[in-house]
Amino acid sequence: MTPSHTIAGEEPEHLTQAARRQAQMDPLAALRAPGDPPWDVYLTGTVFLDIVFTGLDSAPVRGTESWARGMGSSPGGIANMAAALARLGLRTSLAAAFGDDHYGEYCWDALEQGEGIDLSASRTVRGWHSPVTVSMAYEGERTMVSHGHEPPPEEPAPDFPPRARAAVASLTPGRRAPWIAQAARAGTRVFADVGWDETGAWDLRGLADLEHCEAFLPNAEEALRYTGADCPRAAAHALTEYVPVAVVTLGSEGAYAVDRRTGEAAEAPAIAVEALDPTGAGDVFVAGFVTGSLAGWPLADRLAFAGLTAALSVQEFGGSLSAPGWSEIGAWWRRVQSLPGREQPPAALGRYTFLEALVPEELDRPWPLRRAVPTIGFRGTG
């Protein structure tokens, strides 16, 4: 796990100057070689404009007006995962449809120019307005209202996904996504999560694409419903009958993972932080786990790193632009070491000693990470 401040091997043609600036450290530098896939991770899905209100004392009450003490706007949906991966130094390619309105233009610019994400497989759809989600965060939870229309029937993803080391897929009960099988046959390692089963069936046989996946990362409630197990840890073991690696997130209790191939099981405690907005934390968790998996870290380190990146993300507004980079990870590690026992329990802190050999002492970043702001832009004064 030798860190590098430069990107090794050949750079993809589409790797922008913004990507080079953002990727202050390359976690895969020691593994890169000529002939590697041009992308580390490929994703496809829907990009939303997220408008997040925080600082609410309670849930909004019908018939009343509530004032929030904070507000932020940022790309959301699949953009949460893409930005988190890019900020961890992975070469990320996203296929998505974007509206041809100001919201779509803002999201495209924030992802391509701001985060260095490759959008060559994405497209702008004429006359289609961008999906929007309004999220209200309070008491560590959130309530969301979304609006949008289905894009035209043409798939935003290409017929054949680009060569990539890994792909992240969101499985839909009862429906196959042909690109997942295509990617797996080409040697791409597929990591999958899943949303709430609106059908109520909770049948693992309905997740047909799970057979092409290396890892499955549901939350505890989803894992329990799919397996019928009596506890999340038992559910994780049961899931390994369907997929090699099962990771179950346990909320405030951290996460638990099992690797059927090696027989490893690992548990990582949650990191204590002052949460501002939980939007996108699950996506950031998956991005952290994918990063550690591609870098070849032990299962326990991958799990702990994923939990840490998710915890750091909830201290900022929004989903995609709340994701931490290596500077934030390094700063956290140095800070908690200087305050033993005051911010984190010593036993929990010991789980993160692997960071000592991983994070650089300092990163010379030309500007801070872009964060969610109240508006999507200001008019020029000149």
C-alpha positions in Angstrom: 0.0 0.0 0.0 2.5 2.5 -1.2 0.9 5.9 -1.9 1.8 7.9 -5.0 1.1 11.5 -5.8 1.3 10.9 -9.5 -0.7 8.8 -11.9 1.3 5.8 -13.2 1.0 4.1 -16.5 -0.8 5.4 -19.5 -3.4 8.1 -19.1 -6.7 7.7 -20.9 -7.3 10.1 -23.7 -10.3 11.5 -21.8 -8.5 12.1 -18.5 -9.0 15.9 -18.1 -6.8 18.5 -16.5 -9.5 18.7 -13.8 -9.1 15.0 -13.1 -5.3 15.3 -12.7 -5.8 18.2 -10.2 -8.4 16.3 -8.3 -6.6 12.9 -8.1 -3.9 14.1 -5.7 -3.1 10.5 -4.8 -3.5 7.3 -7.0 -4.4 4.3 -4.8 -3.8 2.0 -7.8 -0.5 3.5 -8.9 1.5 0.3 -8.0 -0.9 -1.9 -9.9 -1.1 0.0 -13.2 0.5 -1.4 -16.3 0.4 -1.0 -20.1 -2.7 -2.5 -21.6 -4.9 -1.9 -18.5 -8.5 -0.9 -19.0 -8.7 2.9 -19.6 -11.2 3.3 -16.7 -11.1 2.1 -13.1 -14.8 2.3 -12.6 -17.8 2.5 -14.9 -21.3 3.6 -13.8 -24.6 4.3 -15.4 -27.8 5.8 -13.9 -29.9 8.9 -13.4 -28.3 12.2 -12.4 -30.6 14.5 -10.3 -30.1 18.0 -9.2 -30.2 17.8 -5.4 -31.5 20.7 -3.3 -30.8 20.0 0.4 -32.2 21.8 3.4 -30.4 21.3 6.7 -30.7 22.7 10.2 -34.3 21.9 10.6 -35.4 21.5 14.2 -38.0 18.8 13.2 -39.9 17.4 10.3 -42.0 19.9 8.5 -45.6 20.1 9.8 -48.6 20.2 7.5 -50.0 23.7 7.1 -46.9 25.5 8.5 -43.8 27.1 7.1 -40.4 25.8 8.2 -37.1 27.7 7.9 -33.9 25.9 7.4 -30.6 27.2 8.7 -28.6 25.8 5.8 -29.1 24.9 2.1 -27.0 23.4 -0.6 -27.3 22.4 -4.2 -25.3 19.7 -6.0 -25.6 16.9 -8.6 -27.3 13.9 -7.1 -28.4 10.4 -7.9 -25.7 8.3 -9.6 -23.5 11.5 -9.4 -23.0 10.8 -5.7 -21.2 7.6 -6.4 -19.2 8.9 -9.4 -17.9 12.0 -7.6 -16.9 9.9 -4.5 -14.9 7.5 -6.7 -13.2 10.3 -8.6 -12.2 12.1 -5.4 -10.6 8.9 -4.2 -8.3 8.9 -7.3 -10.1 6.4 -9.4 -10.5 7.1 -13.2 -14.3 7.2 -13.4 -16.6 7.0 -16.5 -20.3 7.8 -16.3 -23.0 7.1 -18.8 -26.1 9.2 -18.0 -28.8 11.4 -19.6 -28.7 15.1 -18.9 -31.5 17.6 -19.4 -30.8 20.5 -21.8 -31.8 23.0 -19.1 -29.7 25.1 -16.7 -29.8 22.3 -14.1 -28.4 19.8 -16.6 -25.7 22.2 -17.7 -24.7 22.8 -14.1 -24.6 19.1 -13.3 -22.5 18.3 -16.4 -20.0 21.0 -15.6 -19.8 20.1 -12.0 -19.0 16.4 -12.8 -16.8 16.8 -15.9 -14.9 20.0 -15.2 -15.2 20.1 -11.4 -14.6 16.4 -10.6 -12.7 15.1 -13.7 -15.3 12.4 -14.5 -15.4 11.1 -18.1 -18.8 11.8 -19.7 -18.0 10.7 -23.2 -20.7 8.0 -22.8 -23.3 10.5 -21.6 -25.7 12.6 -23.6 -27.8 15.7 -23.4 -31.5 15.1 -24.2 -33.3 18.0 -26.0 -36.5 19.1 -24.4 -36.1 16.9 -21.3 -35.8 18.7 -17.9 -33.5 17.5 -15.3 -34.9 15.3 -12.4 -34.8 17.2 -9.1 -34.8 16.0 -5.5 -35.5 18.2 -2.5 -34.1 16.7 0.7 -34.8 17.9 4.2 -32.3 16.7 6.9 -33.2 16.7 10.6 -32.4 14.6 13.6 -29.9 12.5 11.6 -32.5 11.5 9.1 -33.8 12.9 5.9 -37.1 13.3 4.0 -37.0 13.6 0.2 -39.4 14.8 -2.5 -38.4 14.1 -6.2 -39.8 15.1 -9.5 -38.8 14.0 -13.0 -39.9 12.3 -16.2 -38.5 9.2 -17.9 -35.9 10.1 -20.5 -36.6 9.1 -24.1 -36.4 5.3 -24.7 -32.8 5.4 -26.0 -30.6 3.9 -23.3 -28.1 6.4 -21.8 -25.6 3.6 -21.5 -23.7 2.5 -24.6 -24.6 -0.9 -26.1 -21.3 -2.2 -24.8 -19.8 -0.7 -21.6 -16.2 0.6 -21.9 -13.4 -1.6 -20.5 -13.0 -0.9 -16.8 -11.5 -2.6 -13.8 -14.8 -2.4 -12.0 -18.4 -1.3 -12.4 -21.0 -0.3 -9.8 -24.6 -1.4 -10.5 -27.9 -0.8 -8.8 -30.0 -3.9 -9.1 -33.7 -3.8 -9.8 -35.9 -6.6 -8.6 -37.4 -8.6 -11.5 -35.3 -6.8 -14.2 -32.0 -7.6 -15.9 -29.6 -4.9 -17.2 -27.8 -6.4 -20.1 -24.7 -4.3 -19.7 -23.9 -6.0 -16.3 -23.5 -9.4 -17.9 -21.5 -7.8 -20.8 -19.2 -6.1 -18.3 -18.6 -9.2 -16.3 -17.8 -11.3 -19.4 -15.2 -8.7 -20.3 -13.5 -9.1 -16.9 -15.0 -6.1 -15.1 -15.5 -6.7 -11.4 -19.2 -5.7 -10.6 -20.2 -4.3 -7.2 -23.9 -4.0 -6.6 -26.3 -2.3 -4.3 -30.1 -2.4 -4.3 -33.0 -0.2 -3.5 -36.2 -0.9 -1.7 -38.3 -3.7 -3.2 -41.5 -1.9 -4.0 -43.1 -5.3 -5.1 -42.7 -6.6 -1.5 -41.5 -9.9 -2.8 -37.9 -9.7 -1.4 -36.9 -12.7 -3.5 -33.2 -13.0 -4.2 -34.1 -14.9 -7.3 -35.5 -11.7 -8.6 -32.1 -10.1 -8.5 -31.0 -12.1 -11.6 -27.9 -10.0 -12.3 -26.5 -10.9 -8.9 -24.9 -13.9 -10.5 -22.5 -11.6 -12.4 -21.5 -9.6 -9.3 -18.4 -9.9 -7.1 -19.9 -8.1 -4.2 -23.4 -7.1 -2.9 -23.8 -4.2 -0.4 -27.3 -3.9 1.0 -28.2 -2.2 4.2 -29.3 -4.3 7.2 -33.1 -4.0 6.6 -32.7 -5.1 3.0 -30.4 -7.9 3.9 -32.8 -9.2 6.6 -35.8 -9.1 4.2 -34.0 -10.8 1.4 -32.6 -13.7 3.5 -35.1 -14.1 6.3 -32.2 -14.2 8.7 -32.6 -13.2 12.4 -29.7 -10.8 12.5 -27.6 -8.8 9.9 -24.5 -10.8 10.4 -26.3 -14.1 9.7 -27.8 -12.4 6.7 -24.4 -11.5 5.4 -23.3 -15.1 5.6 -26.5 -16.2 3.9 -25.9 -13.8 1.0 -22.6 -15.4 0.2 -24.6 -18.3 -1.3 -25.4 -15.9 -4.1 -22.4 -13.6 -4.4 -18.7 -14.0 -3.3 -18.6 -11.0 -1.0 -21.5 -9.7 1.1 -21.3 -6.4 2.9 -24.2 -5.3 5.2 -24.2 -1.8 6.5 -25.5 -1.5 10.1 -26.1 2.2 10.4 -24.7 3.5 13.7 -23.2 0.1 14.5 -20.9 0.2 11.4 -20.8 -2.6 8.9 -20.1 -6.3 8.6 -18.7 -8.2 5.6 -18.0 -11.8 4.6 -15.8 -13.1 1.7 -16.8 -16.6 0.7 -13.6 -17.1 -1.3 -11.2 -16.5 1.5 -13.4 -17.4 4.5 -12.7 -13.9 5.9 -15.3 -12.1 8.0 -14.8 -8.5 9.2 -16.6 -5.9 11.3 -15.9 -2.2 11.4 -17.3 0.2 14.0 -19.0 3.4 13.0 -17.0 6.6 13.2 -18.4 9.3 15.6 -18.9 12.5 13.8 -21.3 15.5 14.0 -23.7 14.7 11.1 -25.0 17.6 9.0 -26.6 15.8 6.1 -26.7 12.0 5.5 -27.5 12.4 1.8 -25.3 10.1 -0.4 -23.5 8.5 2.6 -24.4 5.0 1.3 -22.9 5.8 -2.1 -19.7 7.1 -0.5 -19.5 3.9 1.5 -19.7 1.8 -1.7 -17.0 4.0 -3.4 -14.7 3.5 -0.4 -15.2 -0.2 -0.5 -14.6 -0.4 -4.3 -11.4 1.7 -3.9 -10.0 -0.7 -1.3 -11.0 -3.8 -3.3 -9.3 -2.6 -6.5 -6.2 -1.7 -4.5 -6.1 -5.2 -3.0 -6.5 -4.3 0.7 -7.6 -6.8 3.3 -11.3 -7.1 3.8 -11.2 -5.5 7.3 -9.3 -2.5 5.9 -11.7 -2.1 3.0 -14.7 -2.1 5.3 -13.1 0.4 7.8 -12.1 2.7 4.9 -15.6 2.7 3.5 -17.1 3.5 6.8 -14.7 6.4 7.3 -15.3 8.0 3.9 -19.1 7.8 4.5 -18.7 9.3 8.0 -16.7 12.2 6.7 -19.2 12.9 4.0 -22.1 13.5 6.4 -20.3 16.5 7.8 -21.0 18.4 4.5 -24.0 19.5 2.5 -25.3 17.4 -0.4 -24.4 14.0 -1.8 -21.9 14.2 -4.6 -20.0 17.3 -3.3 -19.9 16.1 0.3 -17.5 13.2 -0.6 -14.1 13.4 1.0 -10.8 13.4 -0.9 -7.4 12.2 0.4 -6.6 15.5 2.0 -9.7 15.2 4.2 -8.9 11.6 5.0 -5.4 12.5 6.0 -6.5 15.5 8.0 -8.9 13.3 10.0 -6.3 10.7 10.8 -3.8 13.3 12.0 -6.4 15.1 14.1 -7.7 12.0 15.9 -4.2 10.9 16.6 -3.4 14.2 18.3 -6.5 13.9 20.5 -6.4 10.4 21.9 -9.7 9.2 23.4 -11.4 12.6 23.0 -13.0 12.1 19.6 -13.0 8.4 19.0 -12.8 5.4 21.4 -9.2 4.0 21.4 -10.4 0.5 20.4 -12.2 1.9 17.4 -9.3 4.1 16.4 -7.0 1.2 16.4 -8.9 -0.2 13.4 -7.6 2.6 11.3 -3.9 2.3 11.9 -3.6 1.0 8.3 -4.0 4.6 7.2 -0.6 5.5 8.6 1.1 3.7 5.6 -1.5 4.9 3.1 -2.3 8.6 3.5 0.4 11.2 2.6 1.5 13.7 5.2 0.3 16.6 3.2 -1.3 17.1 -0.2 -0.6 20.3 -2.1 -4.1 20.9 -3.6 -4.5 24.0 -5.6 -8.0 24.7 -4.2 -10.4 23.2 -1.7 -12.8 20.5 -2.8 -15.9 21.9 -4.4 -18.9 21.9 -2.0 -22.6 22.3 -2.4 -23.7 25.9 -2.4 -27.2 27.6 -2.0 -27.5 28.4 -5.7 -26.4 26.7 -8.9 -24.6 29.9 -10.0 -24.6 33.6 -10.0 -25.0 36.0 -12.9 -21.8 37.8 -14.0 -21.3 41.4 -12.9 -19.5 42.5 -16.1 
